[in-house]
Amino acid sequence: MKQSIKILTTLVAMSACFSALAGGILTNTNQSVGFLRNPARDAAIGIDGVYSNPAGVAFMPDGLHLSFNWQYAMQTREIMGDNPLFALGAKNNGQTEKKFKGIANAPFIPSIQAAYNKGHWSFQFNFSVTGGGGKCEFDQGVGSFETVVGAIAGKMMGVSSALNQELAPLGASVPGVTGYDVDAYMKGKQYYFGIQLGAAYKINKNISVYGGLRMLYGIGAYEARLNNIRIMNGTEGMTLPVYFEGITQGLMDARGTLAANGQAITDGINSYVAGYMAAGYTKEQAMQMPEVVALQQKGAEVQAAAGRLQATADQLAASGEILAPYSNGVNLKSDQKGFGIAPVLGVDFKVGAFNFAAKYDFKVRMRMKNDSDLPAATVISATNKFVNGTSVPEDAPALLTLGAQWSIRPDLRLNVGYHHFFDSSAHWYEHSERLLSGGTNEYMAGLEWDINRKFQISGGAQVTRYPLTDEYMNDISFVVNSWTFGLGIGYQVTKNVKINAAYFQTNYSHYKMNTPEQNMASLGLTIPAGTNDYYRTNKVLGLGVDLSF
């Protein structure tokens, strides 16, 4: 039970920023400013195709092509929790609803695309942040964290109320409980750095193929603090040790009263017995007299009350031992690292004014190894995700992309695309992928117009549909369905230099789920059922430069 201090902190630390800026769960597909300008790049031919259409890069002119991209992503995540326990919070104004807001800014998301074309061959390199991409900070923690503290207060509220009803006739009392107060904070960050190396071969003027390897290096760092846990008695806050001292004192006062009453009853019995014996009765006869029998019954009642108080004291002592580690607050720091590698295949086919392309990224097997201050497994299995020295499965799912481009005229192109992420075939911690109803699907469309030799504008949209279920969703790490639009410009500074700028915004639908009752038997706590409403925002600015030599 001494590991109980870790239960809350690991729940907090699980707020890993598994946040796709655009794409399936754990995957970012926005690897260039060209994508921000128009997400439907799966069949476009350009240097950004090193990621989105590597086979098509073979149709670019001979020479060295480079693209340097910078993105600034501004994200928020909000959970509107509704649970009866929130009404007990000193800062919650008696409301059962509470908003938990996280800020997840990523001020520097870089990517580099490079290709060297010679004859039929194209040798390519890509560096990007293919997952995560920032840090998330919740200055009030999250609901699943606070409800545990609320459950502690709720339990103590019932204990105090029952005790005071029993102690009042004895002239004793224990501190009343009206709620709780707590200061919570958590922060997490995660990056999946990706390097892709490969080569495309132009079989003829109409078709090319690509083969490569994608290597991922994942890092995560999580910090959680839980301070100033207090049991509230009106406006007065008590730490858990102070509260249990008050309980102990009330029980001592009650036992003192019971002891005095018991002694008075004993003295009364002895006095009656002595009087009857002086009158010639035997002791056995005296003990059967009505006055003595009545006192004996009262004595039995006093003894029973003393036994109940002793049992209560023993139970409270056990509870106090379990909950005592929370009294001084808790802190947790955890780091994770992992590496994985998988093939990438692609094909591009040109016919007339149309270009078609497909790419398949194989699943990357990732195992994130923990370096944390959680030495062993706790009574809650989910906390094992952060046990020091263990490796956690966090695969990057396989991805199939299909795209088509129609050159309506030489200066105007229409693009469409489709992505399918095989999320349910990946392996994540405790096989959470099995809680999904399938894989993520994305649908893209966009236009690109060369206004003149210098200026180019483009815009497009993307719809993302996740296979979410209530069983999968939680307030520690979540995604919701969305639609995205991007727009931007390209400016050909010289023959060899082009600048790209874009704005990209994701609009999310909200997801409301029912949270089931949780019975934390090992701690003697119950968290009642409630609801969570999930919301997100995402805005990205991008700036890049393309070079050709």
Secondary structure, DSSP 8 states (H G I E B T S, - for coil): -TTHHHHHHHHHHT------SSSSTT-----SHHHHH-S--TT--STTHHHH-GGGGGGS-SEEEEEEEEEEEEEEEEEEEE-GGGGGBTTTTT-SEEEEEEEEEEEEEEEEEEEEEETTEEEEEEEEEEEEEEEEEETT--HHHHHHHHHHHHHHHHHHHHHHHHHGGGT-------EEEEEEEEEEEEEEEEEEEEEEEE-SSSEEEEEEEEEEEEEEEEEEEEEEEEEEETTEEE-HHHHHHHHHHHHHHHHHHHHHHHHHHHHHHHHHHHHHHHTT--HHHHHTSHHHHHHHHHHHHHHHHHHHHHHHHHHHHHHHHHHGGGTT-EEEEEEEEEEEEEEEEEEEEEETTEEEEEEEE--B--EEEEEES--S--SSGGGGGG-TT-EEEB-B--EEEEEEEEEEETTEEEEEEEEEE-GGGS-BGGGGGGGSSS-EEEEEEEEEEE-SSSEEEEEEEEEEE----TTT--SSS----EEEEEEEEEEE-SSSEEEEEEEEEEEE--EEEEE--EEEGGGTEEE--EEEEEEEEEEEEEEEEEEE-
